[in-house]
Amino acid sequence: MGGQAGSTGDGCVRRRLAGALVLAAVVGGGCTAPGPEAPGRGAPEVPGQPGSAPTSTPTSTPTVPPGDPGPPRRAPVRLALAGDVHFEGALSERLAEPATALGPAARVLGAADLAILNLETSVGTGGRPEPGKRFTFSAPPAALEALAGAGVDVAVMANNHALDLGRGRVRQALRAARSAGVDVAGIGRDARSAQRAVVTDVRGTRVATVAASVADQDPTADPTAHWAAGPGRPGIAVALDPARLLRKVRRARSAADVVVVYLHWGVQGERCPSPDQRGLARRLVAAGADVVVGAHAHVLQGDGRLGGGYVGYGLGNFAWYSPGPTGVLTLTVRPGRGRRPGRASPGPRGGRRGSASTASPAGSRARPRPPRATSGGPCARARGWAR
């Protein structure tokens, strides 16, 4: 793991599996085109449809006095984003050697400047299964060591399995994460800590990761909204009312150069994003998110440009007890010149590593640009799988 960190498209897609776990760049195709964007933002692009091509949102260029080179341009940040991970079934045996538990996937995760995935399990020992819950997952603290060994920087735990064995495990998970050197997002000892963005410094570029769960929008999922953290009550960040989440994103936008939002959303088994996903994605990009990704459907969903941001609706199962197509979405994001005012007061810590799509600067807002898409059909095939 390199560095330290501190807390502070539309469409469905079919993907061809050309290798075991590793995806170098993913492109999504459209199911149906969304409605108009909010005023002042470009209309969403739907990769994979004939006649569409990625374009950059026009931005104004500040006047620079002659001889003044202006603020320095910060280096591009390479992100690696993966889906659901637990250590159930045969995967539990791999925790006997945490450093190699995720095998060859570590090469891609470890090559990025910042690697983020969804740790979808309760972590710790003791506790009782949630009454009435059909599926409950549990992993020992070694699960965080396994993520660290694979090069993961941020583990998102705002999901519908983090509290399967009760709130008492939250503190155990946080201790395990600190010990392993992995930051966790979307879970905490109280509401403030669960909702706090994790800000990572990557060679002077600040990347904020904001996480939340809206899994209760899925009629097929067991209800977990009551797991929300509260004053003095451990739990997860829940955003069924998105107002607070949008405020967090706006605050992160003023404090960071790149804003990533990772959500637990969608409907299990559905390859196309739900209307709830699409609507929230638009609002998050309008609020300042550069990258919006998520998991929960347990299948891959579409991804691509949405106005000035990049959305990966469903990253699928990454290390799960049921097989299926999976991979790592890697994006390169290039921040603009200058710094935004009102930086977050918590001190930054660092990051590392990635590769895949290119990105272009746009003012002081990061602008990811997707790889070129193939065209055809309601769901476009992706290319860019790495063996």
KABEL-V503347 format. One record per backbone hydrogen bond with DSSP energy under -0.5 kcal/mol. CO is the residue of the C=O (numbers start at 1). NH is the residue of the N-H. E is the energy in kcal/mol with one decimal. If there is no record, write none. Layout:
CO:NH:E
CO:NH:E
This chain:
1:3:-0.6
4:201:-0.7
6:199:-2.4
11:302:-1.6
12:29:-0.8
12:380:-0.6
14:382:-0.9
15:17:-0.5
16:18:-0.8
22:386:-1.0
38:41:-1.8
45:47:-0.7
46:49:-1.5
48:376:-1.5
49:52:-2.1
60:62:-0.6
65:68:-2.3
67:69:-0.7
72:338:-0.7
77:79:-0.6
77:333:-3.0
78:113:-1.8
78:114:-1.8
79:331:-1.8
80:116:-2.7
81:329:-2.7
83:118:-1.7
84:318:-2.5
84:319:-2.2
85:120:-2.3
88:91:-1.6
89:92:-1.5
90:93:-0.9
91:94:-1.1
92:95:-1.3
93:96:-1.6
94:97:-1.4
95:98:-0.7
97:100:-1.8
98:101:-1.5
100:103:-1.5
102:105:-1.5
103:106:-1.7
104:107:-1.6
104:108:-0.5
105:108:-0.7
105:109:-2.1
106:110:-2.8
107:111:-0.6
109:112:-1.0
111:354:-0.8
112:353:-0.8
112:354:-0.7
113:352:-6.6
113:353:-0.6
114:80:-2.5
115:153:-2.1
115:154:-2.2
116:82:-2.4
117:119:-0.6
117:156:-3.1
118:85:-1.9
118:120:-1.0
119:121:-1.2
122:139:-2.4
130:133:-1.8
137:122:-1.5
139:124:-2.5
140:143:-2.3
141:144:-1.6
141:145:-0.9
142:146:-2.3
143:147:-1.8
144:148:-2.3
145:149:-2.6
146:150:-1.3
147:152:-2.6
148:151:-1.5
153:183:-2.6
154:117:-1.7
154:156:-0.6
155:185:-1.9
156:119:-2.4
157:159:-1.6
159:162:-0.5
161:164:-1.7
163:166:-2.0
164:130:-2.0
165:128:-0.6
166:169:-1.2
167:170:-1.8
168:172:-0.5
169:173:-2.6
170:174:-2.4
171:175:-2.4
172:176:-2.6
173:177:-2.3
174:178:-2.3
175:179:-2.5
176:180:-2.1
177:181:-1.5
177:182:-2.3
183:155:-3.2
185:157:-2.9
185:158:-0.5
186:237:-2.1
188:235:-2.1
190:194:-2.3
191:195:-2.0
192:196:-0.7
194:186:-0.6
197:8:-0.6
197:199:-0.6
198:200:-0.6
198:209:-2.8
199:6:-2.5
199:349:-0.7
200:202:-0.6
200:207:-3.1
201:203:-0.7
201:351:-1.0
202:205:-1.9
204:206:-0.6
205:202:-3.2
205:207:-0.5
206:208:-0.5
206:257:-1.9
206:258:-2.0
207:200:-3.0
208:210:-0.5
208:260:-3.3
209:198:-2.3
210:262:-2.8
212:264:-1.8
213:239:-2.5
214:217:-2.2
215:218:-2.1
217:219:-0.7
218:221:-1.5
224:227:-2.2
225:228:-1.6
227:236:-1.8
230:191:-1.2
230:233:-2.0
233:230:-1.9
235:188:-2.3
236:229:-2.6
236:238:-0.6
237:213:-2.4
240:242:-0.8
241:244:-0.7
242:246:-2.9
243:247:-2.0
244:248:-2.3
245:249:-2.2
246:250:-2.4
247:251:-2.5
248:252:-2.6
249:253:-2.5
250:254:-1.5
251:255:-0.9
252:255:-0.6
252:256:-2.0
257:366:-0.7
258:208:-2.9
259:290:-2.1
259:291:-2.0
260:210:-2.8
261:263:-0.5
261:293:-2.8
262:212:-1.4
263:265:-0.7
263:295:-1.8
264:214:-3.1
267:270:-2.1
269:271:-0.5
271:13:-0.5
271:302:-0.6
274:278:-2.3
275:279:-2.6
276:280:-2.3
277:281:-2.6
278:282:-2.0
279:283:-1.8
280:284:-2.5
281:285:-2.4
282:286:-2.4
283:287:-1.6
284:288:-0.7
284:289:-2.4
285:288:-1.0
290:310:-2.1
291:261:-2.8
292:312:-2.9
293:263:-2.5
294:315:-2.3
295:265:-2.1
297:269:-3.0
299:316:-0.7
302:313:-2.2
302:314:-0.5
303:28:-1.8
304:311:-2.9
306:309:-2.4
309:306:-2.6
310:292:-2.7
311:304:-2.3
311:313:-0.5
312:294:-1.2
314:301:-2.3
316:84:-2.2
319:86:-2.1
328:330:-0.6
329:81:-2.8
330:357:-1.0
331:79:-3.5
331:333:-0.5
332:369:-0.5
333:77:-3.2
333:335:-0.6
334:367:-0.9
336:74:-0.5
349:201:-4.5
353:78:-0.6
353:112:-1.1
353:113:-3.7
358:369:-1.6
362:365:-2.0
365:362:-0.9
367:360:-1.8
380:14:-0.9
381:374:-0.6
384:24:-1.3
384:25:-0.8
